[in-house]
Amino acid sequence: MLTIAGFIDVFVKLNLWGGRMDFLHKPVMLNECIDMLNIVPSGIYVDGTLGGAGHSLEIVKRLDSGKLIAFDQDIEAIKNAKIKLKSYEDKVILIHDNFRNIKKTLENIDIFRINGLLLDLGVSSYQLDS
């Protein structure tokens, strides 16, 4: 029988979660954030702080004809998200930029209204370790 710790160790070593091992990250208050967004399947949502893509993945899973636009100024986060969100690539736009440019960037892609915005303003251990 495999213990929980053993399972996690195997999961990470075999890279079964679908992204880079060093980007393994558990989003803070994931369920609360998703609940508060009250996601409409046809809506447009912005994740201004993509990071390990945990929140983004949960948002995009709930979209049918909607879109997720996700920002990060860290190119490694963008590269990881391309892998992690590959199954949803038709619903995701990844932007390599700081969230302070959200308004201008969205206008440049003809998006003038959104249904929800998420900003996870914590510090990630990946960024501290790199």
Summary of the structure (lengths in Angstrom):
residues: 130
radius of gyration: 15.1
end to end distance: 35.4
largest distance: 53.8
contacts: 363
relative contact order: 0.20
helix: 45%
strand: 14%
